[in-house]
Amino acid sequence: MASEVAAIEGSSLFTPLPDDYARAAVRQIGYEARCMPYWAHSLQWCFARLLPEAVLDAWRLSIGIRRRDKTIA
């Protein structure tokens, strides 16, 4: 999980601290095929799943491209 691309400076509503996320993730092991362990991520997914899959794919791609460009710079 920890990398230069995913480096977390501090926590916020949708960006938990690594230890908090890890604890939440371990509690969810074995419950569902798609896991949203952190409560704020579950809330995001509740709204995101209403969108067409193509829109979600484009959004995920744009996030990856921005992170890549930030890492290269």
GIQUI-V158185 format. One record per backbone hydrogen bond with DSSP energy under -1.0 kcal/mol. CO is the residue of the C=O (numbers start at 1). NH is the residue of the N-H. If there is no record, write none. Layout:
co=CO nh=NH
co=CO nh=NH
This chain:
co=15 nh=12
co=17 nh=21
co=18 nh=22
co=19 nh=23
co=20 nh=24
co=21 nh=25
co=22 nh=26
co=23 nh=27
co=28 nh=31
co=38 nh=42
co=39 nh=43
co=40 nh=44
co=41 nh=45
co=42 nh=46
co=43 nh=47
co=44 nh=48
co=45 nh=49
co=47 nh=50
co=48 nh=51
co=52 nh=56
co=53 nh=57
co=54 nh=58
co=55 nh=59
co=56 nh=60
co=57 nh=61
co=58 nh=62
co=59 nh=63
co=60 nh=64
co=61 nh=65
co=62 nh=66
co=63 nh=67
co=64 nh=68
co=65 nh=69
co=66 nh=70
co=67 nh=71
co=68 nh=72
co=69 nh=73
